[in-house]
Amino acid sequence: MPRGRPFGRNIYEVVGEVAFVDVSTKRHPNLITAIDAADVPLVLHGGGRWYGAESDDGRISICRGCHPNSQLLAHLLCPVPNDMMVDHIDGNPLNNRRHNLRKATGSQNAANRRAVGKYGYKGVDKPPRGSYRVDITVNGKRRRFGAFATAQQAAAAYDEAALAAWGEYACTNASMGLL
């Protein structure tokens, strides 16, 4: 990123309606987050430096402050009650533009993850001596959706079950270009 103006200890650059903010750390160099240019004063004025932090499962969050009192950038831009989360619609935690953030339950947020299993599809599993199967967990309850001869059939069944359970929050195999 070309060096822009320092403000609140982060360096940023505004390009049109988007501000690109350097949130790099030694562990994660060259980490850039995008925010709406109109949010620069809110996000970058005071309060400490924003940085990329990695969770135990490898996901990146943009935060400032020390854990457990750190503030998440997505929560600053899209305030949510304690029982809800902020979901990045495109699945990219570095895209913190307001149109990409929405309130979600934990189940809805998990449904939007772009995790692909070892059989090449989201939501598809195969026991050592069985057919392909589909399991989804909705609000803490696991549901099984049959046995299938092929991984592709199971993936299509997952997509149908996910859309029925989570609607617009579902990240399907088809939406990831896998079917």
C-alpha positions as CSV (number, residue, x, y, z in Angstrom):
1,M,0.0,0.0,0.0
2,P,1.4,3.4,-0.8
3,R,2.1,5.3,2.4
4,G,-0.8,7.7,3.1
5,R,-1.4,10.0,6.0
6,P,-0.8,8.8,9.6
7,F,-3.8,9.3,11.8
8,G,-4.4,7.6,15.2
9,R,-1.2,5.5,14.7
10,N,-2.5,3.7,11.6
11,I,-1.4,4.7,8.1
12,Y,-4.3,4.9,5.6
13,E,-5.0,6.0,2.1
14,V,-8.4,7.1,0.7
15,V,-9.2,6.1,-2.9
16,G,-12.7,7.3,-3.9
17,E,-15.2,6.2,-1.3
18,V,-12.9,3.6,0.3
19,A,-10.1,4.0,2.9
20,F,-7.4,1.4,3.0
21,V,-5.9,1.1,6.5
22,D,-2.7,-0.7,7.4
23,V,-3.3,-3.0,10.3
24,S,-0.1,-5.0,9.9
25,T,1.8,-6.7,12.7
26,K,5.1,-8.6,12.8
27,R,3.2,-11.8,12.5
28,H,0.9,-10.5,9.7
29,P,2.8,-8.0,7.6
30,N,1.1,-6.2,4.7
31,L,-2.4,-6.6,6.3
32,I,-4.8,-4.0,4.9
33,T,-8.4,-3.5,5.9
34,A,-11.0,-1.5,3.8
35,I,-13.5,0.8,5.4
36,D,-15.8,3.5,4.0
37,A,-14.0,6.8,3.6
38,A,-16.7,8.5,5.6
39,D,-15.8,6.3,8.6
40,V,-12.1,7.5,8.8
41,P,-12.7,10.0,11.6
42,L,-14.8,7.5,13.6
43,V,-12.4,4.6,13.1
44,L,-9.0,6.3,13.2
45,H,-9.3,9.2,15.6
46,G,-7.9,8.2,19.0
47,G,-8.4,5.0,20.9
48,G,-5.2,3.3,19.9
49,R,-3.9,1.4,16.9
50,W,-5.9,-1.1,14.9
51,Y,-4.2,-4.5,14.2
52,G,-4.9,-7.9,12.8
53,A,-5.3,-10.6,15.4
54,E,-5.5,-14.3,14.7
55,S,-7.9,-16.6,16.6
56,D,-7.0,-20.2,17.6
57,D,-8.7,-21.5,14.5
58,G,-6.7,-19.2,12.2
59,R,-9.4,-16.5,11.5
60,I,-8.3,-12.9,11.4
61,S,-10.1,-10.1,13.3
62,I,-9.3,-6.4,13.2
63,C,-9.2,-5.0,16.8
64,R,-7.5,-2.5,19.1
65,G,-6.7,-2.8,22.7
66,C,-5.7,-5.7,24.8
67,H,-7.7,-8.9,25.2
68,P,-10.2,-9.4,26.9
69,N,-11.1,-5.7,26.6
70,S,-10.2,-5.3,22.9
71,Q,-12.6,-3.6,20.6
72,L,-13.5,-5.2,17.2
73,L,-13.6,-2.9,14.2
74,A,-16.7,-4.6,12.8
75,H,-18.5,-4.0,16.1
76,L,-17.6,-0.3,16.0
77,L,-19.1,0.0,12.5
78,C,-22.1,-2.4,13.1
79,P,-23.0,-2.3,16.8
80,V,-24.7,-5.5,18.0
81,P,-26.2,-6.7,21.3
82,N,-24.1,-9.1,23.4
83,D,-26.0,-12.2,22.1
84,M,-25.3,-11.4,18.4
85,M,-22.3,-11.2,16.1
86,V,-21.2,-9.2,13.1
87,D,-21.2,-11.2,9.9
88,H,-19.0,-10.2,6.9
89,I,-21.3,-10.9,4.0
90,D,-18.5,-11.8,1.6
91,G,-16.6,-13.8,4.3
92,N,-13.6,-11.5,4.2
93,P,-12.8,-10.1,7.6
94,L,-10.6,-7.4,6.0
95,N,-13.6,-5.9,4.2
96,N,-15.1,-3.7,6.9
97,R,-17.2,-1.5,4.6
98,R,-20.7,-1.0,6.1
99,H,-22.5,-2.6,3.2
100,N,-20.6,-5.8,3.9
101,L,-21.5,-6.0,7.6
102,R,-24.7,-7.3,9.1
103,K,-26.0,-8.5,12.4
104,A,-26.2,-12.3,12.9
105,T,-26.7,-15.0,15.4
106,G,-23.8,-17.3,16.1
107,S,-25.5,-20.0,13.9
108,Q,-26.0,-17.6,11.0
109,N,-22.4,-16.4,11.2
110,A,-21.1,-20.0,11.2
111,A,-23.4,-20.7,8.2
112,N,-21.6,-18.0,6.2
113,R,-18.1,-19.6,6.6
114,R,-16.4,-20.7,3.5
115,A,-15.0,-23.9,4.9
116,V,-14.5,-26.8,2.4
117,G,-14.1,-30.3,3.8
118,K,-11.7,-33.0,2.8
119,Y,-14.2,-34.3,0.2
120,G,-14.1,-31.0,-1.7
121,Y,-17.5,-29.6,-0.6
122,K,-18.9,-27.8,2.4
123,G,-21.0,-29.9,4.7
124,V,-20.1,-33.3,3.2
125,D,-18.6,-36.1,5.2
126,K,-18.1,-39.9,4.6
127,P,-17.6,-42.4,7.3
128,P,-15.0,-45.1,6.6
129,R,-17.5,-47.7,5.5
130,G,-20.5,-45.7,4.4
131,S,-22.1,-43.4,1.9
132,Y,-21.6,-39.6,1.8
133,R,-23.7,-37.8,4.3
134,V,-24.8,-34.3,5.2
135,D,-24.9,-32.9,8.7
136,I,-25.8,-29.3,9.7
137,T,-26.0,-27.7,13.1
138,V,-28.7,-25.1,13.6
139,N,-28.9,-23.3,16.9
140,G,-26.8,-26.0,18.6
141,K,-28.9,-28.9,17.3
142,R,-27.3,-31.3,14.8
143,R,-29.4,-32.5,11.9
144,R,-28.6,-35.3,9.4
145,F,-29.9,-35.1,5.9
146,G,-29.6,-38.6,4.4
147,A,-27.0,-40.8,2.7
148,F,-25.8,-40.2,-0.9
149,A,-23.9,-42.2,-3.5
150,T,-21.7,-39.3,-4.5
151,A,-20.1,-36.3,-2.9
152,Q,-21.8,-34.0,-5.5
153,Q,-25.3,-35.3,-4.5
154,A,-24.5,-34.8,-0.9
155,A,-23.2,-31.2,-1.6
156,A,-26.4,-30.4,-3.5
157,A,-28.4,-31.7,-0.5
158,Y,-26.3,-29.6,1.9
159,D,-27.1,-26.5,-0.2
160,E,-30.8,-27.2,0.0
161,A,-30.7,-27.8,3.7
162,A,-28.5,-24.7,4.4
163,L,-30.8,-22.4,2.4
164,A,-33.8,-23.7,4.2
165,A,-32.1,-23.3,7.6
166,W,-30.3,-20.0,7.1
167,G,-31.7,-18.3,4.0
168,E,-29.5,-15.3,2.9
169,Y,-26.8,-16.2,5.5
170,A,-26.1,-19.6,3.9
171,C,-22.8,-20.0,2.1
172,T,-23.5,-22.8,-0.3
173,N,-21.3,-25.0,-2.4
174,A,-23.0,-23.5,-5.5
175,S,-22.2,-19.9,-4.3
176,M,-18.6,-20.9,-3.9
177,G,-18.5,-22.3,-7.4
178,L,-18.1,-25.9,-6.3
179,L,-21.3,-27.2,-8.0
